[in-house]
C-alpha cells in the first residue's frame, strides 16, 4: 500500500525550486532561542500566482533517539493575487518565507515540508547540535 511519506519529494534546493530551505545556526545552547527561517526558492525562484504557488510550509523537530517527531510550526501563504476582477488581478501576494524561534533541549533534526498547489509535497532536513 502506498504511503503519503513516499510522496514527499527530495532534491537539492540549489537545483530544484520546490525544496524548502531551512536556515539557522548549526548548533545552539540548550534552552537558548534558535531563530529558524524556512523558505522556498532561495536559489531558483518559484512562481507566486493564483494558478501556481506555495500554499504552506510545515516544520517538525525530532530529537536524536526519539521515536516521534513534534510539529513546531506551520506557515500559511494565503494570498496569491486572487480578486473579483480575476486571477492575478488582486493587490496582494503572500511570499513563501517565514521565520520562527525554537528552544531546543536535545540535539535532533528539523524537517520542513512545503506544499506547491500543483507540484505536491517537498521536504528537506537540517541537523541541529545542542550543547
Ligand atoms: Fe510548483
Backbone and ligand atoms as CSV (ligand in chain L), in Angstrom:
chain,resi,resn,atom,element,x,y,z
A,1,UNK,N,N,0.854,-1.196,0.000
A,1,UNK,CA,C,0.000,0.000,0.000
A,1,UNK,C,C,0.886,1.241,0.000
A,2,UNK,N,N,0.580,2.170,-0.847
A,2,UNK,CA,C,1.370,3.402,-0.901
A,2,UNK,C,C,1.142,4.235,0.357
A,3,UNK,N,N,2.166,4.966,0.765
A,3,UNK,CA,C,2.029,5.852,1.923
A,3,UNK,C,C,2.293,7.284,1.504
A,4,UNK,N,N,1.728,8.213,2.274
A,4,UNK,CA,C,1.946,9.624,1.964
A,4,UNK,C,C,3.420,9.975,2.033
A,5,UNK,N,N,4.141,9.315,2.981
A,5,UNK,CA,C,5.563,9.590,3.120
A,5,UNK,C,C,6.341,9.374,1.824
A,6,UNK,N,N,5.881,8.407,1.018
A,6,UNK,CA,C,6.545,8.144,-0.259
A,6,UNK,C,C,6.330,9.271,-1.261
A,7,UNK,N,N,5.359,10.148,-0.973
A,7,UNK,CA,C,5.057,11.263,-1.881
A,7,UNK,C,C,5.860,12.517,-1.558
A,8,UNK,N,N,6.631,12.451,-0.458
A,8,UNK,CA,C,7.450,13.602,-0.079
A,8,UNK,C,C,8.694,13.600,-0.964
A,9,UNK,N,N,8.778,14.556,-1.859
A,9,UNK,CA,C,9.880,14.598,-2.811
A,9,UNK,C,C,11.084,15.305,-2.207
A,10,UNK,N,N,12.278,14.773,-2.521
A,10,UNK,CA,C,13.518,15.358,-2.026
A,10,UNK,C,C,14.409,15.700,-3.211
A,11,UNK,N,N,15.168,16.763,-3.055
A,11,UNK,CA,C,16.115,17.161,-4.092
A,11,UNK,C,C,17.042,18.210,-3.487
A,12,UNK,N,N,18.020,18.610,-4.272
A,12,UNK,CA,C,18.938,19.679,-3.863
A,12,UNK,C,C,18.235,21.023,-4.091
A,13,UNK,N,N,18.064,21.804,-3.008
A,13,UNK,CA,C,17.319,23.060,-3.147
A,13,UNK,C,C,18.004,24.053,-4.086
A,14,UNK,N,N,19.313,23.872,-4.298
A,14,UNK,CA,C,20.018,24.784,-5.212
A,14,UNK,C,C,19.661,24.495,-6.667
A,15,UNK,N,N,19.091,23.305,-6.924
A,15,UNK,CA,C,18.780,22.914,-8.305
A,15,UNK,C,C,17.295,22.729,-8.541
A,16,UNK,N,N,16.518,22.561,-7.478
A,16,UNK,CA,C,15.080,22.282,-7.612
A,16,UNK,C,C,14.312,23.324,-6.795
A,17,UNK,N,N,13.504,24.102,-7.497
A,17,UNK,CA,C,12.902,25.286,-6.879
A,17,UNK,C,C,11.857,24.996,-5.819
A,18,UNK,N,N,11.376,23.784,-5.703
A,18,UNK,CA,C,10.321,23.488,-4.726
A,18,UNK,C,C,10.830,23.128,-3.335
A,19,UNK,N,N,12.098,22.795,-3.234
A,19,UNK,CA,C,12.600,22.245,-1.972
A,19,UNK,C,C,12.687,23.333,-0.900
A,20,UNK,N,N,12.070,23.112,0.258
A,20,UNK,CA,C,12.170,24.129,1.304
A,20,UNK,C,C,13.601,24.244,1.822
A,21,UNK,N,N,13.976,25.456,2.153
A,21,UNK,CA,C,15.313,25.722,2.681
A,21,UNK,C,C,15.168,26.090,4.156
A,22,UNK,N,N,15.925,25.406,5.006
A,22,UNK,CA,C,15.948,25.688,6.445
A,22,UNK,C,C,17.241,26.434,6.735
A,23,UNK,N,N,17.110,27.666,7.235
A,23,UNK,CA,C,18.293,28.460,7.542
A,23,UNK,C,C,18.303,28.773,9.039
A,24,UNK,N,N,19.334,28.261,9.713
A,24,UNK,CA,C,19.515,28.545,11.141
A,24,UNK,C,C,20.921,28.113,11.522
A,25,UNK,N,N,21.296,28.432,12.744
A,25,UNK,CA,C,22.607,28.015,13.230
A,25,UNK,C,C,22.683,26.488,13.256
A,26,UNK,N,N,23.896,25.962,13.076
A,26,UNK,CA,C,24.081,24.511,13.097
A,26,UNK,C,C,24.049,23.960,14.516
A,27,UNK,N,N,24.350,24.836,15.476
A,27,UNK,CA,C,24.380,24.383,16.866
A,27,UNK,C,C,23.869,25.501,17.763
A,28,UNK,N,N,23.326,25.112,18.908
A,28,UNK,CA,C,22.726,26.078,19.826
A,28,UNK,C,C,22.930,25.555,21.250
A,29,UNK,N,N,22.952,26.474,22.186
A,29,UNK,CA,C,22.999,26.090,23.595
A,29,UNK,C,C,21.599,25.692,24.048
A,30,UNK,N,N,21.507,24.608,24.815
A,30,UNK,CA,C,20.202,24.122,25.283
A,30,UNK,C,C,19.431,25.241,25.976
A,31,UNK,N,N,18.199,25.447,25.529
A,31,UNK,CA,C,17.346,26.447,26.143
A,31,UNK,C,C,17.444,27.835,25.559
A,32,UNK,N,N,18.470,28.097,24.768
A,32,UNK,CA,C,18.575,29.404,24.105
A,32,UNK,C,C,17.634,29.457,22.912
A,33,UNK,N,N,17.189,30.656,22.553
A,33,UNK,CA,C,16.336,30.800,21.376
A,33,UNK,C,C,17.147,30.582,20.104
A,34,UNK,N,N,16.609,29.753,19.236
A,34,UNK,CA,C,17.203,29.476,17.927
A,34,UNK,C,C,16.276,30.055,16.864
A,35,UNK,N,N,16.791,31.010,16.088
A,35,UNK,CA,C,15.990,31.598,15.011
A,35,UNK,C,C,16.058,30.678,13.789
A,36,UNK,N,N,14.904,30.341,13.253
A,36,UNK,CA,C,14.830,29.407,12.124
A,36,UNK,C,C,14.012,30.050,11.006
A,37,UNK,N,N,14.624,30.176,9.844
A,37,UNK,CA,C,13.893,30.689,8.668
A,37,UNK,C,C,13.623,29.527,7.715
A,38,UNK,N,N,12.401,29.437,7.237
A,38,UNK,CA,C,12.069,28.467,6.192
A,38,UNK,C,C,11.552,29.220,4.974
A,39,UNK,N,N,11.961,28.760,3.809
A,39,UNK,CA,C,11.537,29.444,2.588
A,39,UNK,C,C,11.610,28.478,1.416
A,40,UNK,N,N,11.022,28.867,0.325
A,40,UNK,CA,C,11.111,28.109,-0.925
A,40,UNK,C,C,11.632,29.066,-1.997
A,41,UNK,N,N,12.542,28.561,-2.825
A,41,UNK,CA,C,13.003,29.376,-3.945
A,41,UNK,C,C,14.181,30.260,-3.645
A,42,UNK,N,N,14.990,29.874,-2.653
A,42,UNK,CA,C,16.154,30.705,-2.295
A,42,UNK,C,C,17.110,30.860,-3.473
A,43,UNK,N,N,17.331,29.775,-4.213
A,43,UNK,CA,C,18.278,29.823,-5.331
A,43,UNK,C,C,17.555,30.012,-6.670
A,44,UNK,N,N,16.457,29.288,-6.849
A,44,UNK,CA,C,15.683,29.355,-8.089
A,44,UNK,C,C,14.257,29.753,-7.702
A,45,UNK,N,N,13.817,30.905,-8.131
A,45,UNK,CA,C,12.520,31.422,-7.697
A,45,UNK,C,C,11.376,30.500,-8.106
A,46,UNK,N,N,10.433,30.303,-7.188
A,46,UNK,CA,C,9.204,29.578,-7.507
A,46,UNK,C,C,8.124,30.594,-7.856
A,47,UNK,N,N,7.243,30.302,-8.819
A,47,UNK,CA,C,6.161,31.234,-9.145
A,47,UNK,C,C,5.266,31.516,-7.936
A,48,UNK,N,N,4.667,32.666,-7.925
A,48,UNK,CA,C,3.677,33.011,-6.902
A,48,UNK,C,C,2.511,33.677,-7.621
A,49,UNK,N,N,1.647,32.841,-8.179
A,49,UNK,CA,C,0.489,33.327,-8.934
A,49,UNK,C,C,-0.767,32.616,-8.429
A,50,UNK,N,N,-1.901,33.101,-8.840
A,50,UNK,CA,C,-3.152,32.464,-8.434
A,50,UNK,C,C,-3.162,30.998,-8.844
A,51,UNK,N,N,-2.618,30.702,-10.000
A,51,UNK,CA,C,-2.664,29.334,-10.527
A,51,UNK,C,C,-1.574,28.430,-9.973
A,52,UNK,N,N,-0.470,29.004,-9.508
A,52,UNK,CA,C,0.718,28.214,-9.173
A,52,UNK,C,C,1.488,28.916,-8.055
A,53,UNK,N,N,1.464,28.297,-6.873
A,53,UNK,CA,C,2.099,28.946,-5.722
A,53,UNK,C,C,2.410,27.924,-4.628
A,54,UNK,N,N,3.196,28.359,-3.656
A,54,UNK,CA,C,3.460,27.565,-2.460
A,54,UNK,C,C,2.356,27.886,-1.449
A,55,UNK,N,N,1.627,26.858,-1.011
A,55,UNK,CA,C,0.477,27.068,-0.121
A,55,UNK,C,C,0.881,27.156,1.349
A,56,UNK,N,N,1.835,26.325,1.756
A,56,UNK,CA,C,2.264,26.324,3.159
A,56,UNK,C,C,3.597,25.611,3.310
A,57,UNK,N,N,4.241,25.897,4.427
A,57,UNK,CA,C,5.418,25.144,4.860
A,57,UNK,C,C,5.172,24.721,6.309
A,58,UNK,N,N,5.389,23.466,6.604
A,58,UNK,CA,C,5.283,22.954,7.973
A,58,UNK,C,C,6.674,22.565,8.454
A,59,UNK,N,N,6.892,22.754,9.755
A,59,UNK,CA,C,8.201,22.474,10.337
A,59,UNK,C,C,8.031,21.478,11.494
A,60,UNK,N,N,8.903,20.478,11.522
A,60,UNK,CA,C,8.867,19.438,12.566
A,60,UNK,C,C,10.263,19.301,13.170
A,61,UNK,N,N,10.299,18.797,14.403
A,61,UNK,CA,C,11.581,18.509,15.054
A,61,UNK,C,C,11.529,17.117,15.667
A,62,UNK,N,N,12.567,16.353,15.421
A,62,UNK,CA,C,12.694,15.050,16.084
A,62,UNK,C,C,14.029,14.986,16.784
A,63,UNK,N,N,13.977,14.782,18.095
A,63,UNK,CA,C,15.212,14.671,18.878
A,63,UNK,C,C,15.906,13.358,18.549
A,64,UNK,N,N,17.227,13.388,18.569
A,64,UNK,CA,C,18.012,12.175,18.313
A,64,UNK,C,C,17.593,11.076,19.288
A,65,UNK,N,N,17.319,9.910,18.764
A,65,UNK,CA,C,16.975,8.768,19.595
A,65,UNK,C,C,15.503,8.673,19.958
A,66,UNK,N,N,14.733,9.743,19.699
A,66,UNK,CA,C,13.292,9.704,19.981
A,66,UNK,C,C,12.559,8.955,18.877
A,67,UNK,N,N,11.360,8.482,19.199
A,67,UNK,CA,C,10.593,7.705,18.238
A,67,UNK,C,C,9.746,8.583,17.321
A,68,UNK,N,N,9.265,9.751,17.869
A,68,UNK,CA,C,8.283,10.538,17.120
A,68,UNK,C,C,8.743,11.978,16.908
A,69,UNK,N,N,8.378,12.576,15.771
A,69,UNK,CA,C,8.661,13.994,15.558
A,69,UNK,C,C,7.587,14.854,16.237
A,70,UNK,N,N,7.953,16.115,16.514
A,70,UNK,CA,C,7.000,17.105,17.026
A,70,UNK,C,C,6.744,18.156,15.958
A,71,UNK,N,N,5.495,18.567,15.836
A,71,UNK,CA,C,5.125,19.655,14.927
A,71,UNK,C,C,5.434,20.967,15.626
A,72,UNK,N,N,6.312,21.778,15.058
A,72,UNK,CA,C,6.729,23.008,15.752
A,72,UNK,C,C,6.268,24.282,15.047
A,73,UNK,N,N,5.755,24.178,13.840
A,73,UNK,CA,C,5.262,25.392,13.192
A,73,UNK,C,C,4.637,25.081,11.862
A,74,UNK,N,N,3.672,25.942,11.475
A,74,UNK,CA,C,3.045,25.815,10.165
A,74,UNK,C,C,2.750,27.213,9.664
A,75,UNK,N,N,3.182,27.492,8.467
A,75,UNK,CA,C,3.109,28.844,7.923
A,75,UNK,C,C,2.280,28.817,6.647
A,76,UNK,N,N,1.152,29.520,6.691
A,76,UNK,CA,C,0.217,29.537,5.562
A,76,UNK,C,C,0.522,30.750,4.684
A,77,UNK,N,N,0.599,30.525,3.408
A,77,UNK,CA,C,0.799,31.622,2.451
A,77,UNK,C,C,-0.514,31.747,1.679
A,78,UNK,N,N,-1.363,32.669,2.131
A,78,UNK,CA,C,-2.788,32.583,1.825
A,78,UNK,C,C,-3.248,33.444,0.656
A,79,UNK,N,N,-2.443,34.423,0.263
A,79,UNK,CA,C,-2.897,35.337,-0.798
A,79,UNK,C,C,-2.024,35.178,-2.036
A,80,UNK,N,N,-2.661,35.016,-3.184
A,80,UNK,CA,C,-1.915,34.779,-4.421
A,80,UNK,C,C,-2.538,35.526,-5.582
A,81,UNK,N,N,-2.875,36.789,-5.332
A,81,UNK,CA,C,-3.379,37.631,-6.412
A,81,UNK,C,C,-4.820,37.375,-6.801
A,82,UNK,N,N,-5.552,36.643,-5.921
A,82,UNK,CA,C,-6.969,36.418,-6.231
A,82,UNK,C,C,-7.730,37.747,-6.189
A,83,UNK,N,N,-8.777,37.837,-6.987
A,83,UNK,CA,C,-9.568,39.067,-6.993
A,83,UNK,C,C,-10.882,38.829,-7.711
A,84,UNK,N,N,-11.902,39.641,-7.367
A,84,UNK,CA,C,-13.161,39.572,-8.113
A,84,UNK,C,C,-12.940,39.925,-9.580
A,85,UNK,N,N,-11.874,40.662,-9.851
A,85,UNK,CA,C,-11.559,41.025,-11.237
A,85,UNK,C,C,-10.946,39.855,-12.001
A,86,UNK,N,N,-10.533,38.809,-11.248
A,86,UNK,CA,C,-9.966,37.633,-11.895
A,86,UNK,C,C,-8.634,37.247,-11.298
A,87,UNK,N,N,-8.098,36.135,-11.791
A,87,UNK,CA,C,-6.821,35.626,-11.296
A,87,UNK,C,C,-5.707,36.643,-11.539
A,88,UNK,N,N,-4.843,36.766,-10.541
A,88,UNK,CA,C,-3.670,37.647,-10.625
A,88,UNK,C,C,-4.027,39.122,-10.816
A,89,UNK,N,N,-5.218,39.495,-10.458
A,89,UNK,CA,C,-5.625,40.903,-10.521
A,89,UNK,C,C,-5.683,41.526,-9.129
A,90,UNK,N,N,-5.475,40.694,-8.101
A,90,UNK,CA,C,-5.580,41.178,-6.727
A,90,UNK,C,C,-4.381,42.013,-6.308
A,91,UNK,N,N,-4.507,42.686,-5.151
A,91,UNK,CA,C,-3.480,43.629,-4.710
A,91,UNK,C,C,-2.398,43.025,-3.829
A,92,UNK,N,N,-2.491,41.713,-3.515
A,92,UNK,CA,C,-1.529,41.197,-2.540
A,92,UNK,C,C,-1.177,39.736,-2.822
A,93,UNK,N,N,0.102,39.452,-2.610
A,93,UNK,CA,C,0.631,38.094,-2.692
A,93,UNK,C,C,1.416,37.817,-1.413
A,94,UNK,N,N,1.162,36.684,-0.743
A,94,UNK,CA,C,1.979,36.287,0.405
A,94,UNK,C,C,3.240,35.617,-0.119
A,95,UNK,N,N,4.397,36.124,0.270
A,95,UNK,CA,C,5.645,35.471,-0.146
A,95,UNK,C,C,5.899,34.242,0.734
A,96,UNK,N,N,6.428,33.187,0.103
A,96,UNK,CA,C,6.576,31.896,0.778
A,96,UNK,C,C,7.871,31.820,1.580
A,97,UNK,N,N,7.917,32.568,2.661
A,97,UNK,CA,C,9.037,32.517,3.598
A,97,UNK,C,C,8.523,32.932,4.970
A,98,UNK,N,N,9.102,32.351,6.021
A,98,UNK,CA,C,8.679,32.682,7.378
A,98,UNK,C,C,9.833,32.423,8.339
A,99,UNK,N,N,9.802,33.145,9.452
A,99,UNK,CA,C,10.820,32.968,10.486
A,99,UNK,C,C,10.136,32.656,11.810
A,100,UNK,N,N,10.692,31.712,12.539
A,100,UNK,CA,C,10.169,31.382,13.863
A,100,UNK,C,C,11.346,31.171,14.802
A,101,UNK,N,N,11.048,30.941,16.069
A,101,UNK,CA,C,12.096,30.722,17.064
A,101,UNK,C,C,11.768,29.476,17.865
A,102,UNK,N,N,12.806,28.697,18.146
A,102,UNK,CA,C,12.631,27.465,18.912
A,102,UNK,C,C,13.603,27.456,20.089
A,103,UNK,N,N,13.212,26.766,21.146
A,103,UNK,CA,C,14.151,26.414,22.204
A,103,UNK,C,C,14.320,24.911,22.148
A,104,UNK,N,N,15.528,24.455,21.948
A,104,UNK,CA,C,15.802,23.014,21.895
A,104,UNK,C,C,16.550,22.596,23.155
A,105,UNK,N,N,16.166,21.459,23.681
A,105,UNK,CA,C,16.849,20.920,24.858
A,105,UNK,C,C,17.668,19.684,24.522
A,106,UNK,N,N,17.436,19.147,23.329
A,106,UNK,CA,C,18.193,17.985,22.868
A,106,UNK,C,C,18.584,18.211,21.410
A,107,UNK,N,N,19.678,17.623,20.951
A,107,UNK,CA,C,20.014,17.689,19.534
A,107,UNK,C,C,19.016,16.863,18.723
A,108,UNK,N,N,18.913,17.190,17.455
A,108,UNK,CA,C,17.985,16.441,16.623
A,108,UNK,C,C,17.941,16.985,15.207
A,109,UNK,N,N,16.824,16.711,14.547
A,109,UNK,CA,C,16.681,17.065,13.134
A,109,UNK,C,C,15.416,17.878,12.912
A,110,UNK,N,N,15.580,18.986,12.198
A,110,UNK,CA,C,14.429,19.742,11.724
A,110,UNK,C,C,14.015,19.190,10.363
A,111,UNK,N,N,12.707,19.048,10.169
A,111,UNK,CA,C,12.141,18.629,8.888
A,111,UNK,C,C,11.206,19.731,8.407
A,112,UNK,N,N,11.394,20.200,7.188
A,112,UNK,CA,C,10.460,21.156,6.598
A,112,UNK,C,C,9.742,20.460,5.444
A,113,UNK,N,N,8.424,20.677,5.355
A,113,UNK,CA,C,7.621,20.154,4.248
A,113,UNK,C,C,6.903,21.325,3.601
A,114,UNK,N,N,7.079,21.481,2.298
A,114,UNK,CA,C,6.425,22.557,1.553
A,114,UNK,C,C,5.408,21.962,0.593
A,115,UNK,N,N,4.298,22.675,0.438
A,115,UNK,CA,C,3.237,22.228,-0.468
A,115,UNK,C,C,3.102,23.198,-1.634
A,116,UNK,N,N,3.414,22.739,-2.845
A,116,UNK,CA,C,3.100,23.503,-4.055
A,116,UNK,C,C,1.700,23.081,-4.495
A,117,UNK,N,N,0.859,24.035,-4.830
A,117,UNK,CA,C,-0.538,23.685,-5.108
A,117,UNK,C,C,-0.685,22.763,-6.312
A,118,UNK,N,N,0.311,22.714,-7.199
A,118,UNK,CA,C,0.189,21.804,-8.341
A,118,UNK,C,C,1.333,20.799,-8.459
A,119,UNK,N,N,2.412,20.977,-7.697
A,119,UNK,CA,C,3.553,20.063,-7.810
A,119,UNK,C,C,3.808,19.254,-6.541
A,120,UNK,N,N,2.848,19.269,-5.614
A,120,UNK,CA,C,2.903,18.353,-4.491
A,120,UNK,C,C,3.813,18.756,-3.354
A,121,UNK,N,N,4.222,17.733,-2.600
A,121,UNK,CA,C,4.921,17.899,-1.324
A,121,UNK,C,C,6.422,17.719,-1.507
A,122,UNK,N,N,7.180,18.607,-0.834
A,122,UNK,CA,C,8.644,18.586,-0.925
A,122,UNK,C,C,9.207,18.721,0.476
A,123,UNK,N,N,10.272,17.997,0.763
A,123,UNK,CA,C,10.823,18.057,2.116
A,123,UNK,C,C,12.322,18.282,2.099
A,124,UNK,N,N,12.798,18.805,3.221
A,124,UNK,CA,C,14.236,18.905,3.453
A,124,UNK,C,C,14.475,18.763,4.954
A,125,UNK,N,N,15.729,18.549,5.316
A,125,UNK,CA,C,16.072,18.339,6.721
A,125,UNK,C,C,17.332,19.113,7.063
A,126,UNK,N,N,17.470,19.383,8.347
A,126,UNK,CA,C,18.716,20.002,8.839
A,126,UNK,C,C,18.972,19.516,10.269
A,127,UNK,N,N,20.156,19.028,10.510
A,127,UNK,CA,C,20.513,18.553,11.843
A,127,UNK,C,C,20.994,19.724,12.703
A,128,UNK,N,N,20.590,19.700,13.958
A,128,UNK,CA,C,20.976,20.761,14.904
A,128,UNK,C,C,21.679,20.119,16.089
A,129,UNK,N,N,22.853,20.642,16.396
A,129,UNK,CA,C,23.569,20.193,17.597
A,129,UNK,C,C,23.137,21.057,18.781
A,130,UNK,N,N,22.986,20.440,19.924
A,130,UNK,CA,C,22.625,21.184,21.141
A,130,UNK,C,C,23.643,20.836,22.203
A,131,UNK,N,N,24.214,21.872,22.812
A,131,UNK,CA,C,25.223,21.623,23.848
A,131,UNK,C,C,24.802,22.257,25.166
L,1,FE,FE,FE,5.315,24.454,-8.299
